[in-house]
Amino acid sequence: MATMITTDCISCGACEPECPNNAISQGDPIFVIDAKLCTECVGFHDYEACAAVCPVDCCVTDQNNIESEEVLIARAKQLHPETQFGDNFESRFRKGQGKAGAPANGGAAAAVANSDGAAATGQPAAAGVPVYAEAEVNFQELPPIDSWTVPMRCYKCNEPHVEPVTNFAIGNVIFCPHCHKSTVVRDNLNYHIRTLLKDAYDKWETEQAQFLARREQELAQLMEKRAKEAETFETHQKHELERIRQQLDVIGDNYDAPGKPLRKGNRFRWS
């Protein structure tokens, strides 16, 4: 059976955008439904969308045009060849037992939605939630202080050679491996080498300790900030839930049940 619009229509236009088949259009003087396009929303809803939004309940069953569910779903398939309805489609004949038809590429679209971390329920998918992980620092290790070597150039033959740092004790004699000319380590050379290494090692340890302390402090501040943000957002969501409940209460309190008499000349209660 097709749906029709009675003469009680007030031409508000609420029904037109709800029709999945574009079967509703503006007539003269009221909106009309094309019976050749109407499927009573079989395949899309387990109710008639136009009747659900009509403020004056003028979308009713046409008793002169009775059609079965088989006829209506066949028409829906003909009107929407790009849609896969399957066997478990939505229908007012099996209210609450089916599901709406999905586009042919619906499976791929669902996969994309899931990969983006959003499930059909609106809850974020756990796999898509980024997890913060502290970056590991690979500290460089200082070699033993006695393992360093010092490059030298012989003042006699001008050839370069390398000596272990332990050879630079005050009074030690160093021989050139090329011309065998000797050099005595004096206190100023020993002082420069010893001071350079000591200062470098002290600076290394101080900088690393400061880096770790600063990193721990920043991490603690970040965690404190995250905790405050989480608390604020949780409060926001609680307020949103309460707001939705209140809005639903208002809709329920103000809803005019079908058949409730309306005062003449005051259909919309504008005055």
SERO-4910 file (N, C-alpha, C, O; in steps of 0.05 Angstrom, whole numbers):
BEGIN
 pado doro    nc1    nc2    nc3   cac1   cac2   cac3    cc1    cc2    cc3    oc1    oc2    oc3
  Met    A     17    -24      0      0      0      0     18     25      0     38     25     14
  Ala    A     11     45    -15     26     69    -16     16     89      5     -5     85     17
  Thr    A     32    109     11     24    129     30     13    153     15     22    159     -7
  Met    A     -6    166     27    -18    190     14    -19    213     34    -17    208     59
  Ile    A    -22    237     24    -24    261     41    -53    271     39    -63    276     17
  Thr    A    -65    274     62    -93    283     63    -95    313     60    -75    327     60
  Thr    A   -120    322     58   -125    351     55   -120    367     80   -122    391     80
  Asp    A   -113    352    102   -106    366    127    -78    378    125    -69    392    143
  Cys    A    -64    373    103    -36    383    100    -35    413    102    -52    427     91
  Ile    A    -16    423    117    -12    452    120     11    463    104     19    486    107
  Ser    A     22    445     86     44    453     68     68    464     83     81    483     75
  Cys    A     75    451    105     98    459    120    124    450    107    145    461    112
  Gly    A    123    428     91    146    418     77    165    401     93    186    394     84
  Ala    A    157    393    118    174    377    135    179    349    123    200    337    128
  Cys    A    159    339    108    161    311     98    179    308     74    192    287     70
  Glu    A    181    329     57    194    326     32    223    317     34    231    298     20
  Pro    A    240    330     50    268    321     51    273    294     65    294    282     63
  Glu    A    252    284     79    255    258     93    252    234     75    260    212     82
  Cys    A    239    238     52    233    215     35    258    205     21    272    220      8
  Pro    A    265    179     24    289    168     12    287    164    -18    307    159    -32
  Asn    A    262    167    -29    258    162    -57    251    188    -73    245    186    -97
  Asn    A    251    211    -59    243    236    -72    215    234    -84    210    244   -106
  Ala    A    198    221    -70    170    216    -80    152    239    -72    129    240    -82
  Ile    A    160    257    -55    143    279    -45    150    305    -59    173    312    -61
  Ser    A    130    319    -67    134    345    -81    112    364    -74     91    356    -64
  Gln    A    117    390    -78     96    410    -73     75    410    -94     80    412   -118
  Gly    A     50    406    -85     27    407   -103     12    432   -100     22    452    -89
  Asp    A    -12    432   -110    -29    456   -108    -56    448    -96    -72    436   -110
  Pro    A    -62    455    -71    -46    472    -54    -29    457    -34    -14    470    -18
  Ile    A    -30    431    -34    -16    415    -13      6    398    -26      7    395    -50
  Phe    A     23    386     -9     43    368    -18     30    342    -27      9    334    -16
  Val    A     43    328    -46     32    303    -57     54    282    -57     78    288    -58
  Ile    A     46    256    -57     64    234    -58     60    219    -84     37    211    -91
  Asp    A     81    214   -100     79    199   -124     79    169   -117     99    158   -107
  Ala    A     57    156   -122     54    128   -114     74    109   -128     81     88   -118
  Lys    A     83    118   -152    102    101   -167    130    102   -155    147     85   -161
  Leu    A    135    122   -138    161    124   -125    160    117    -95    181    113    -83
  Cys    A    136    115    -84    134    110    -56    139     81    -50    127     63    -62
  Thr    A    156     75    -30    161     48    -21    153     45      9    160     25     21
  Glu    A    140     65     19    133     65     48    158     62     65    158     52     87
  Cys    A    181     71     54    207     71     67    218     43     71    237     39     86
  Val    A    205     23     59    215     -5     61    243     -6     49    248      5     27
  Gly    A    262    -18     63    290    -19     55    307      2     68    331      0     68
  Phe    A    294     23     80    308     44     93    301     48    122    319     53    139
  His    A    276     46    129    267     50    156    246     29    163    234     17    146
  Asp    A    242     25    189    220      7    198    196     25    206    179     16    222
  Tyr    A    194     48    194    172     66    197    170     84    172    189     84    156
  Glu    A    149     98    169    146    116    146    156    144    155    145    157    172
  Ala    A    178    153    142    192    177    151    174    201    149    175    219    166
  Cys    A    157    203    128    140    227    125    120    228    148    115    250    158
  Ala    A    108    205    155     89    205    176    102    212    203     89    224    221
  Ala    A    127    205    206    141    209    232    145    239    237    146    247    260
  Val    A    148    255    216    154    283    220    130    302    215    132    325    221
  Cys    A    109    291    205     85    308    199     73    319    225     66    303    243
  Pro    A     71    345    227     60    357    252     30    354    255     19    358    277
  Val    A     16    347    233    -13    345    235    -23    317    228    -47    313    224
  Asp    A     -5    298    226    -12    270    221    -29    267    196    -49    253    196
  Cys    A    -20    279    174    -36    277    149    -23    258    129    -34    254    107
  Cys    A     -1    245    136     11    224    119      1    197    128      9    187    148
  Val    A    -18    187    113    -32    162    121    -31    141     99    -23    147     77
  Thr    A    -39    117    106    -40     95     87    -63     99     67    -85    106     75
  Asp    A    -57     95     42    -77     96     21    -91     69     19    -80     50      7
  Gln    A   -115     67     30   -129     42     30   -137     32      2   -144      9     -1
  Asn    A   -136     50    -17   -144     43    -44   -120     33    -61   -122     26    -84
  Asn    A    -96     32    -48    -72     24    -62    -56      6    -44    -35     14    -33
  Ile    A    -65    -19    -40    -52    -37    -22    -29    -52    -36    -33    -63    -58
  Glu    A     -5    -51    -24     18    -64    -36     33    -80    -14     34    -73      9
  Ser    A     44   -103    -23     58   -121     -4     86   -112      0     97    -95    -15
  Glu    A     99   -123     20    127   -117     25    145   -125      1    164   -111     -5
  Glu    A    138   -148    -12    154   -157    -35    153   -136    -57    173   -131    -70
  Val    A    129   -125    -62    127   -105    -83    142    -80    -77    156    -68    -94
  Leu    A    141    -72    -51    154    -47    -43    185    -49    -43    198    -31    -52
  Ile    A    196    -72    -34    225    -75    -35    235    -78    -63    257    -69    -69
  Ala    A    219    -91    -80    227    -93   -109    228    -65   -121    246    -60   -137
  Arg    A    209    -47   -114    210    -20   -124    234     -5   -113    247     10   -128
  Ala    A    240     -9    -88    264      4    -76    289     -4    -90    307     12    -95
  Lys    A    292    -30    -97    315    -40   -111    317    -28   -139    339    -22   -149
  Gln    A    294    -24   -151    294    -13   -178    301     17   -177    315     27   -195
  Leu    A    292     31   -157    298     59   -154    326     65   -145    338     86   -151
  His    A    338     45   -130    365     49   -119    383     26   -126    390     10   -109
  Pro    A    390     23   -152    407      0   -160    435      0   -148    448    -20   -147
  Glu    A    443     24   -138    470     26   -125    470     16    -97    491     15    -84
  Thr    A    447      9    -86    445      2    -58    440    -28    -55    424    -40    -69
  Gln    A    455    -40    -36    451    -69    -30    433    -71     -6    440    -63     16
  Phe    A    410    -83     -9    391    -85     13    394   -111     28    389   -112     52
  Gly    A    401   -133     14    404   -158     28    376   -169     36    356   -159     27
  Asp    A    377   -190     53    352   -202     61    341   -190     87    317   -192     93
  Asn    A    359   -178    103    351   -167    129    347   -137    128    359   -123    144
  Phe    A    330   -128    109    327    -99    105    306    -88    125    290   -103    136
  Glu    A    307    -61    129    288    -48    146    260    -47    133    258    -44    109
  Ser    A    240    -52    149    213    -51    138    193    -49    161    197    -60    182
  Arg    A    172    -33    156    152    -30    177    137    -57    181    123    -60    201
  Phe    A    139    -75    161    126   -101    163    140   -119    183    128   -138    194
  Arg    A    165   -113    188    181   -128    207    195   -109    226    220   -111    229
  Lys    A    181    -92    238    191    -69    253    212    -78    274    207    -96    290
  Gly    A    236    -65    273    257    -71    293    273    -95    287    290   -102    303
  Gln    A    268   -109    264    281   -135    259    302   -133    237    319   -150    235
  Gly    A    302   -111    222    320   -109    199    340    -87    202    342    -74    223
  Lys    A    355    -82    181    374    -60    181    373    -47    153    368    -61    133
  Ala    A    379    -22    153    377     -6    128    397    -16    107    419    -25    114
  Gly    A    389    -13     82    407    -21     60    432     -3     60    430     21     68
  Ala    A    454    -13     52    479      2     51    489      5     23    483    -13      6
  Pro    A    503     27     16    514     29    -11    532      6    -17    542     -8      1
  Ala    A    536      1    -43    552    -21    -52    580    -21    -41    592    -42    -36
  Asn    A    591      3    -36    618      5    -25    617     10      5    636     21     16
  Gly    A    595      3     17    591      8     46    612     -6     63    621      5     83
  Gly    A    620    -30     54    640    -45     70    666    -29     71    679    -28     92
  Ala    A    675    -18     48    699     -3     47    697     22     64    716     29     78
  Ala    A    673     35     63    669     59     78    671     53    108    682     69    123
  Ala    A    659     30    116    660     23    144    688     18    153    696     25    175
  Ala    A    704      5    135    732      0    142    747     25    146    764     27    164
  Val    A    742     45    129    755     71    132    747     84    158    764     95    172
  Ala    A    721     83    165    712     95    190    725     82    213    733     96    232
  Asn    A    728     55    213    740     42    235    770     48    237    781     51    259
  Ser    A    783     51    213    811     58    214    816     86    224    838     91    234
  Asp    A    796    103    222    799    130    233    794    131    263    796    152    275
  Gly    A    787    108    274    784    106    303    756    113    313    753    118    337
  Ala    A    735    113    295    708    120    304    690     97    297    687     91    274
  Ala    A    678     84    317    659     63    312    632     74    307    627     98    311
  Ala    A    613     57    299    586     66    293    572     78    318    553     94    315
  Thr    A    581     70    341    568     80    366    577    108    373    567    120    391
  Gly    A    598    118    359    608    145    365    631    143    385    643    164    391
  Gln    A    638    119    395    660    117    413    686    113    398    686     98    378
  Pro    A    708    126    406    733    123    391    743     95    394    742     82    415
  Ala    A    754     84    371    765     57    371    792     58    386    808     76    382
  Ala    A    796     38    403    820     37    419    845     36    402    866     48    409
  Ala    A    844     22    379    867     19    362    876     45    350    899     48    343
  Gly    A    857     64    347    863     89    334    872    111    353    878    133    344
  Val    A    872    105    379    879    126    398    909    127    402    922    107    409
  Pro    A    921    151    396    950    153    400    958    150    429    945    162    446
  Val    A    979    135    434    988    131    462   1015    145    465   1033    141    449
  Tyr    A   1017    162    485   1042    177    490   1062    158    502   1057    144    521
  Ala    A   1086    159    490   1108    142    500   1132    160    504   1140    175    486
  Glu    A   1145    159    527   1168    175    532   1191    167    514   1198    143    513
  Ala    A   1203    186    500   1225    180    482   1250    173    498   1257    186    517
  Glu    A   1262    151    490   1286    141    504   1310    157    495   1313    162    471
  Val    A   1327    164    514   1351    179    508   1375    160    509   1380    147    530
  Asn    A   1389    158    487   1413    141    487   1437    158    493   1450    170    476
  Phe    A   1443    160    519   1466    176    528   1492    164    518   1497    140    518
  Gln    A   1510    182    508   1536    174    500   1554    170    525   1552    185    544
  Glu    A   1570    149    524   1587    144    547   1615    156    543   1627    154    521
  Leu    A   1625    168    564   1652    178    563   1672    155    566   1668    137    582
  Pro    A   1693    155    550   1713    134    553   1729    139    579   1729    161    589
  Pro    A   1743    119    589   1760    123    612   1780    146    607   1791    149    585
  Ile    A   1784    162    627   1800    186    623   1829    180    615   1841    197    601
  Asp    A   1839    157    622   1866    150    615   1868    138    587   1890    130    578
  Ser    A   1845    135    573   1846    122    547   1851    141    524   1853    133    501
  Trp    A   1851    167    530   1855    187    509   1884    187    498   1902    178    512
  Thr    A   1887    197    474   1913    200    463   1916    230    454   1897    243    449
  Val    A   1941    239    453   1947    266    446   1965    267    421   1987    255    421
  Pro    A   1956    280    400   1973    282    376   1996    302    380   1992    323    392
  Met    A   2020    296    371   2043    313    374   2058    315    347   2054    299    329
  Arg    A   2075    335    345   2092    338    321   2120    344    331   2125    362    346
  Cys    A   2139    328    322   2166    330    331   2179    357    322   2177    364    298
  Tyr    A   2190    371    341   2202    397    334   2227    394    317   2237    413    305
  Lys    A   2238    369    317   2263    365    303   2258    356    274   2268    369    255
  Cys    A   2243    335    270   2238    324    243   2211    333    232   2204    328    208
  Asn    A   2195    346    249   2168    356    240   2149    334    232   2129    340    218
  Glu    A   2154    310    241   2135    288    235   2115    284    257   2122    288    281
  Pro    A   2090    278    250   2069    275    271   2071    247    284   2080    228    272
  His    A   2062    246    309   2059    220    322   2039    224    345   2033    246    353
  Val    A   2029    202    356   2008    202    376   2019    189    402   2032    168    401
  Glu    A   2013    202    425   2022    191    450   1999    188    469   1980    204    469
  Pro    A   1999    166    485   1978    162    505   1979    185    525   2000    195    531
  Val    A   1955    192    535   1954    215    554   1969    208    580   1978    227    594
  Thr    A   1973    183    586   1988    176    610   2017    182    608   2031    182    628
  Asn    A   2027    187    584   2056    193    580   2062    223    587   2085    231    587
  Phe    A   2041    238    594   2046    267    598   2047    274    627   2038    295    635
  Ala    A   2059    256    643   2065    263    671   2089    282    672   2106    280    655
  Ile    A   2089    299    692   2111    319    694   2138    305    696   2141    287    713
  Gly    A   2157    313    679   2184    301    680   2187    277    662   2210    267    659
  Asn    A   2165    266    651   2168    242    634   2181    250    608   2177    272    597
  Val    A   2197    231    596   2211    236    571   2196    222    549   2190    198    551
  Ile    A   2189    237    528   2175    225    504   2194    226    481   2207    246    475
  Phe    A   2197    203    467   2215    201    444   2199    200    418   2179    187    416
  Cys    A   2210    215    398   2198    215    372   2203    188    359   2226    179    358
  Pro    A   2182    174    349   2186    147    336   2200    149    309   2208    129    298
  His    A   2204    173    299   2216    176    272   2246    183    274   2263    170    261
  Cys    A   2252    203    290   2280    211    292   2292    206    320   2316    211    325
  His    A   2275    196    338   2283    189    365   2292    213    382   2306    210    402
  Lys    A   2284    237    374   2290    261    389   2272    260    414   2249    253    412
  Ser    A   2283    268    437   2268    267    462   2256    294    469   2266    315    462
  Thr    A   2233    292    484   2219    316    495   2212    311    523   2201    290    530
  Val    A   2218    330    541   2211    327    569   2184    341    574   2180    364    566
  Val    A   2166    327    588   2140    339    594   2143    358    617   2152    350    639
  Arg    A   2137    383    612   2139    403    633   2111    407    646   2091    398    636
  Asp    A   2111    422    668   2087    425    683   2065    440    668   2041    435    672
  Asn    A   2072    459    650   2052    473    635   2037    455    615   2012    457    612
  Leu    A   2051    437    602   2038    418    584   2020    398    599   1998    393    591
  Asn    A   2031    389    621   2015    371    638   1990    385    649   1968    373    650
  Tyr    A   1993    410    656   1970    425    667   1948    428    646   1925    424    652
  His    A   1956    436    622   1936    441    601   1920    415    595   1895    416    592
  Ile    A   1934    393    592   1921    368    586   1903    359    609   1880    352    605
  Arg    A   1914    360    633   1899    351    657   1874    368    662   1853    358    668
  Thr    A   1877    395    659   1855    413    663   1833    410    642   1809    410    648
  Leu    A   1842    407    617   1822    403    595   1805    379    600   1780    381    598
  Leu    A   1817    356    607   1802    332    611   1784    333    636   1761    325    635
  Lys    A   1795    344    657   1779    346    682   1754    364    678   1732    357    685
  Asp    A   1759    387    666   1736    406    661   1715    393    642   1691    396    646
  Ala    A   1725    379    622   1707    367    603   1690    346    616   1666    344    611
  Tyr    A   1702    329    633   1687    308    646   1668    319    667   1645    309    670
  Asp    A   1676    340    681   1658    352    701   1634    365    687   1611    362    696
  Lys    A   1639    379    664   1617    391    649   1598    370    638   1574    374    639
  Trp    A   1609    348    628   1593    326    617   1573    316    638   1549    313    632
  Glu    A   1583    310    662   1566    299    683   1545    320    692   1522    312    697
  Thr    A   1553    345    694   1535    366    703   1512    370    683   1489    371    691
  Glu    A   1519    371    657   1499    375    637   1479    352    635   1455    356    631
  Gln    A   1489    328    638   1472    304    637   1453    304    661   1429    298    658
  Ala    A   1463    311    684   1446    312    708   1424    334    705   1401    329    713
  Gln    A   1432    357    695   1413    379    691   1392    371    670   1368    378    673
  Phe    A   1401    357    649   1382    349    628   1361    330    640   1337    333    634
  Leu    A   1370    310    656   1351    291    667   1332    305    687   1308    299    687
  Ala    A   1342    324    703   1325    338    722   1304    355    707   1281    355    715
  Arg    A   1313    369    686   1294    385    671   1273    368    657   1250    375    656
  Arg    A   1282    345    647   1263    327    634   1242    316    653   1219    314    646
  Glu    A   1251    309    677   1232    299    697   1212    321    705   1189    315    709
  Gln    A   1222    345    708   1205    367    715   1184    373    694   1160    377    700
  Glu    A   1193    373    668   1174    378    646   1154    356    644   1130    361    638
  Leu    A   1162    331    648   1144    309    647   1123    311    669   1099    305    664
  Ala    A   1132    318    693   1113    321    715   1093    344    709   1069    341    715
  Gln    A   1102    366    698   1084    388    690   1064    379    669   1041    386    669
  Leu    A   1074    364    649   1057    354    628   1035    336    639   1012    338    631
  Met    A   1043    317    657   1023    299    668   1003    313    684    979    306    684
  Glu    A   1011    334    699    992    350    714    973    365    696    949    366    701
  Lys    A    984    375    674    967    389    654    947    370    642    923    377    639
  Arg    A    956    346    635    939    326    623    916    318    642    893    314    634
  Ala    A    924    315    667    903    308    687    882    329    689    858    323    691
  Lys    A    890    355    689    871    376    691    853    377    666    829    382    668
  Glu    A    866    373    642    850    373    617    830    350    618    807    354    609
  Ala    A    838    326    627    820    303    628    797    309    647    774    303    640
  Glu    A    802    321    670    781    327    689    762    348    677    737    345    680
  Thr    A    773    368    663    756    389    651    738    377    629    714    383    628
  Phe    A    750    359    613    734    347    591    713    328    602    691    327    591
  Glu    A    719    313    623    700    296    635    676    312    646    653    304    643
  Thr    A    682    335    658    660    352    668    644    363    645    619    364    647
  His    A    657    370    623    643    380    599    624    358    588    601    364    582
  Gln    A    633    333    587    616    312    576    592    307    595    570    301    585
  Lys    A    597    309    621    575    305    640    553    327    635    529    321    636
  His    A    563    351    631    544    373    626    529    369    600    505    375    598
  Glu    A    543    358    579    530    353    554    509    331    556    487    334    545
  Leu    A    515    310    572    495    289    576    470    301    590    448    294    583
  Glu    A    475    318    610    452    330    624    436    348    606    412    349    607
  Arg    A    450    363    588    437    380    569    419    364    550    396    372    544
  Ile    A    430    341    540    414    324    522    389    314    537    367    313    525
  Arg    A    393    305    562    370    295    577    349    317    581    325    312    578
  Gln    A    358    341    587    339    363    591    324    370    565    300    375    565
  Gln    A    338    369    542    325    375    517    305    353    510    283    360    499
  Leu    A    312    328    515    292    307    511    268    310    529    245    305    520
  Asp    A    272    318    553    250    323    571    231    345    560    207    342    562
  Val    A    243    366    550    227    388    539    211    378    515    187    385    512
  Ile    A    224    363    497    210    352    474    186    335    483    164    336    472
  Gly    A    192    317    502    171    300    512    148    315    525    125    308    521
  Asp    A    155    336    540    134    351    554    117    367    534     93    371    539
  Asn    A    129    377    512    115    394    494    103    379    470     90    391    453
  Tyr    A    106    352    469     96    337    446     66    335    447     54    328    467
  Asp    A     54    342    424     25    338    421     19    311    410     25    306    386
  Ala    A      8    294    425      2    267    416    -18    267    393    -35    285    392
  Pro    A    -16    248    374    -35    246    352    -64    245    362    -70    231    381
  Gly    A    -81    261    350   -109    262    358   -115    283    379   -139    287    384
  Lys    A    -95    296    390   -100    316    410   -112    340    396   -101    351    377
  Pro    A   -135    350    405   -149    372    391   -133    398    394   -121    404    415
  Leu    A   -132    413    372   -118    439    372   -139    461    370   -160    458    358
  Arg    A   -133    483    383   -151    506    382   -152    518    355   -131    522    342
  Lys    A   -176    526    345   -178    538    319   -163    564    318   -163    580    337
  Gly    A   -150    568    295   -136    593    291   -110    595    307    -97    616    307
  Asn    A   -103    574    321    -79    575    338    -64    549    335    -55    538    355
  Arg    A    -62    538    310    -51    512    306    -22    510    315    -14    490    326
  Phe    A     -7    532    311     22    531    319     27    544    346     50    547    354
  Arg    A      6    553    359      9    566    386     28    590    385     45    593    402
  Trp    A     26    606    364     43    629    362     33    652    379     47    672    383
  Ser    A      9    649    389     -2    671    406    -18    659    429    -28    673    445
***
